[in-house]
Amino acid sequence: MRHARRFAADVEFSAEDASRSDPEFLCRVFDGAIAAGASTINVPDTVGYATPEEYAALIRSLIERIPNSDKVVWSVHCHDDLGLAVANSLAAVQAGARQIECTVNGIGERAGNASLEEIVMALHTRRNYYRHETAIDTTKIYRTSRLISAITGIPVQPNKAVVGDNAFAHEAGIHQHGVLANRETYEIMTPETIGVPGNKLVLGKHSGRHALKNLLETNGVRPSEAELQRIFEEFKALCDKKKQVTTEEILALVEGELRTVPHTYALMSFHISTSSTLPPKASITLMRGRELVTQEATGDGPVDALYNAINRIVGLTPSLADYAIEAVTGGTDAVAEATVKVRDGDGLFIGRGTSTDVIEASTKAYLVAVNRIVNERQHWMTDVYG
């Protein structure tokens, strides 16, 4: 600890499984850590075993019993095995903790960690009760949640608090009437507070780059000129397939474009033939540099056949670890968002694609993952052989 303080002003000491440890032993360990120079003391509920009342009592007891406890920041790190991570974290704040270790969308080991968006919005919405604030810009919460979901390939459940698709949906007639009469009747926070796009149908095939750029900037997206051009081309292609495009669909398209890896292989076209009596057969054409390459393959389904055809072209045999597809919005012409996780050796590669055609979205997603594999292999070869 003393050695660490020579290089950093803030040194955190964490005692794993503190919530199930002997309190007397914890006091001795934390006392020694503070004496050795620790400036932050973390009290983890490593396996999500604690309840709010006992966890708050533990934090309060440690602060009261340990000399110089007022010289450090008390931190908590809660897991959600019993669904109590957020409740435990908030109870700890009331007991004197001033740092909460949490994650966007509550992602983490096993059942996950305390959810950042739930903690932040609880403190924000009930600030008259908790009387503590964060420096977090709440209007970035929704976009950050979608970004993390896209990067990790872990979808947000519809009924997830704060950022789930149903968080601000009102289906029951009495609820709809109450919200229309006064939003505060059933909405304790507004969608705008967390940055949920307010507009729905906004742009169409006659919209220009300026309108698209303005919509993106309104929603906190500021692409470079090159990125904007790519997004605009994808937007126009989407408009050819449907008359009006929602903000959610545009943002889903943008999230894919802004994280695109170098396109070693680009999708040019594909064809699927399938029936109830014959195995699905796929033909796909990819471009590598200026070369067009076409391959055919069969599979257990149309998507599997396309993936097999792609594998033949790129010369890889990765295994599909996970595949998911969902509609960004409602309606038969809604944009589909496909997410795939592909294993290649010890590596896990995530790809994501959007289209009004679920087969095309699935193909785009797989191709992104394959391009990531190719890109990493090329970097590895460069590092090894120069």
N, C-alpha and C positions, 0 to 999 in steps of 0.2 A: 504494500500500500504506500509506504513512504517512498519507495523507488518510483512508483507510478506518478505520485504528486510532483516529482521533479519534471515531468513532461506534460502534465495536464492539470488544469485548474480544478476540474471536476472529476473525481474518481468515485465510481459507484461500487459498493459491495453488496452482493446478493447472496442470500442463504436459501438454497434450493429446498423446497418442501417445508418452508417456514411455518405454514399454517398447521402442520401436523407435528412440529418439533416441540420439544420440551421448552416452555417459556423461560425457565431459569437458565437453561443452556443458551437460548437465543440472546438473552440479556448479556451474558458474559461475552459471547462472540461479537455482538454488535458493539458493546462497550470497547472491546479491544480493537475493532475495526475503526471506530471513530478516533481512538487514541493514536492509531497508526496513520491517520490522515484521510480516511474516507470522508467525502463530502455529501454523498448520497447513499442512503441505506434502503435497499430494496427488500420487501417482505413478500415473497411470492406465494401464491396459492397454486402450486405447480400442477396438481392433479384435479383441481376444481372441486375440492372436498368441503371447503368452508361454507358457512351460511353467513348472511350479512351481519347478523347480530354478534356472532362469535368472532368474526373477522375484525369488525370494528372494535370489539373489546380487546383483541390482541394488539391492534395498532395503538390504541389508547394506553394500554398497559405498558407497552414498550417505551412510548414517549415519556410517560410519567416516571418510570423506574430507572431509565438509563441516564447517567450523568452526561451533560453536554448534548442531550438530544435536540436541544434548540439550535445547535450549531450545524445541523445537517438537514438536508431535504429528505423527507420520508416518502418512499416510493412504493407502489403496489403493482403486482403483475399477476393477473387472475386468468385462469383457464375456465372454459365453459362446460365442463363435463356434466354438471347438474343444471346448466342453464342459468347460473347465478353470477357469471363473471361481471356483468355490468352492475348488478345490484351490489355485489361485494365491493367493487371499485368505488362506487358512489358512497357506500357506507364508510369506507376507509377515509374518503375525503372529509366527511363529517367528523371523523375521529382524529384528524390532524394530518393525513397524507396530503402532499402537495404535488406529487408526480404520479401519473397513471400511465403504465405501459400498456398499449392497446394496438389494435390493427384495423385497417380499413376492411369493411365487410365482416369483421370478426374472424378473418382467416387465421389459421394456425394449426398446430399439432392436435391430433385427435378431434375433439369437438370445437376446437378453435380457441381464440383469445377474446378478451373483452373487446367489444365493437366500438371503434372510435366514434363513428357517427351517432351511435346511441348515447354514448357518454356526453359528447359535445352538445347534442341537442337537449339532453336532460338538464344539463347545467344551464343552457341558454334559455330553454322554455320555462324552467322552474328556478330561475335565478333569484326570485324573491324568497325561495326556500333554502337553496344551497348557499347563496351569497358568495359564490366564487365564479370567476370567469376564465376563459381561455383566450389566447390570441389568435385562434383559428378563424379564418374567413368562412363562415358557414355556407356562403353561396357557391363554394367550390366543392362541397361535399358530394353532390350527386354526380358530377362529372368525374371526380376522383374515384368514386365507387365503380362507375362504368369502366373507367380505365383499368383499374385493378382487376375487375372481372374479366376483361378482354385479355389482359396480359397473362393472368394465371389460368384462364380457361375454366374458371369456377363460376357458374352463373349465380346470380342473386335470386333467392327464392322470392316468389311474388308477394308473400305475406311478411317479408323481412321488414322489421321496424325501420322507419325513416326513409330508406332508399328502395324498398321493394315497390314493384309496379302497382300494388294495391294499397300502398300507404296513404294515398290521397284519393282513392276511388270510393264512391258512395253508390251502392246498388239499391239498398232498401229505399222504398218510396218516402218513408217518413224522414230518413236521413237526407235524401236529396232535397226535400222541401226545406228542411232545417238549414242546410248549407246555402241554398238559394236565398233564403230569408236573411240569414246571418252566418257567415262562414265560421265564426267562432263557436257556433252551436255544436259542430262535430269535428272541427279542425283546430287542434291546439297549437299547430304551427302551419305556416303556409308553404306551398310548394316553392314559391319564390325564395323563401328563406334558405333553402338548401340548394338552390340553383336548378330546380326542375324547369325545363323549357315551358314557358307559358303558352306560346303559340302552338297550334296544331297544323292545319293545312296552310302552307305559306308560299311555297314556290312551285313552279311548273316549267314546262318546256320552253316557254318564252322568257323566262327569267335569265338575267345576265350575270356576268361575273361580279358586278358591283353588289347586286342584291344578295348573291350567295356569300360574298365576303362580309357584308353587313350582318347577315344572320349568324355567321360563324363568330364574328367579334362580339355580338350581343350575348352569345353563349360561352364566351371566354376562350375561343379558339382563334389564334393568330398565326396562321400558316405563312411560310415563306412564299414568294411568288411562284417558285417551281412547284411547291406543294399545292398551292391554290390552283395552279393549272391542272395538275393531276386530279385533284378533287373535282374541279369543274367538268372535266371530261367524263369522269365517272358519274357525276350528277346528271349530265346530259344523256348519257346512256341509260340511266335509270328513268329519266323523264320520257324516253322513247317507249318504255314499258308500262308506265302508268301516268295518268294525267296530272295528279298532284302528289307532292312528296312532303311528308311531315318533317318537323324539326327532329324528332327522334330518329327517323330513317336517315336523314342527312348526317346527324352526329354519329350514327352507327357506321355509315360509310366513311366518314372522316377518320374515325378511330382506327379503322383498318388501313387507310392510306398513309396516315402519319407514322405508323409503325411498320411499314413495309420494308422488308430486307431487300438487298440487291436482287433483281429479277434475273437470275441465271436462266431460269426457264419461265416463259410467259405463255399463258393460255391463249390460243388462237381460236380453236373450235373443238366441238365434240359431238358425237352422235351416239344415241342409245337405242338399242332394240331389245324389247323384252315382251314376254307373254306369260300366260299361266301354264304353258306346256313346254316352253323352251327356256334354257338358261339365259340370263341377261348377257348381252354382248355390247361392248363399248369400243368406240374408235375415238381417239383423241389426237389432236395436233398441237404441239408445243413449239415455241420458237426459242432457239438458243443462239444468241448473237444474231446473225442474218440467216441461219439455217432453220428450215422447217422440218420437224420430225414427226412422223405419224406412226402410231402403234395401235393394235387391237388386243383385246383380252376379254375373257369371260369372268364371271364371279357369282357369288351367292345372291347378289342383288345388283341393281344398276350402279350404285355408288361403289360397291366393292369392285365391280368390273372396271370402272374408271380408274380407281386407285391402282389396280393391277396393271392397267395400260400405262399409267404414269411411271410406275416402278420399272417397267420394261425400258422406257425411254431413258430414265436417269440412271439406270443400273444399280438401284438400291433395293433393299428388302427390309425396310423398317416395319415394325409391328404397330398396329393401331391400338393405343392404350385406352382411348376414350373418344367418343363421338357424341355430339349433342347439337340439336338444332331447335331454334325457337323463332317465333314471329316477333319482329320489333314492334309492330302495331297490329291492330285488328284488320279484318277484311280479307277477301280472297286474293287481292293483289298486294298484300302486305310484303314488306321486305323480310326475307328469311335471313337469319344470322346463324351460320354454322361454325362450330368450334371443334377442332380435333386436337388430340394429344398423341404424338407419335414417338415411339422409342427407337433409338438407333444406338446400339451398344448400351453404354451407361447413361446416355443423354436422353432427356425428355424435351421434345420440341413442340411448341404450340402454334397452331395456325388458325386463322379466322377469316371467313369470307362472307360477303353479303350479296344478295340478289333476290329478285322476285321469284326466281326459279330455285327450288330447294336443291336440285341436282347441281346447278351451276354454283350455288353458294358452297355446297359441300366440296366441289372440285377446287374452287378457289382456296378454301381453307386448307385442304390437303397440300396444295401446291405451295402455299406459304410455308407450311411446315417443312416440306421437302427442300425448298430454297434455303431455309435456315440450316438444314443439315449440310447441304452442299457448301454453303457459305462458311460454316464452321470447319468443315474438312479442308477447304481451300486455305483458311487462316492457319490451320494446324500444319499443313504442308509447307506454308511459307515460313512459319516459325521454326520448323525442323530443318528444312533444306535451304532456307533463305531465298 
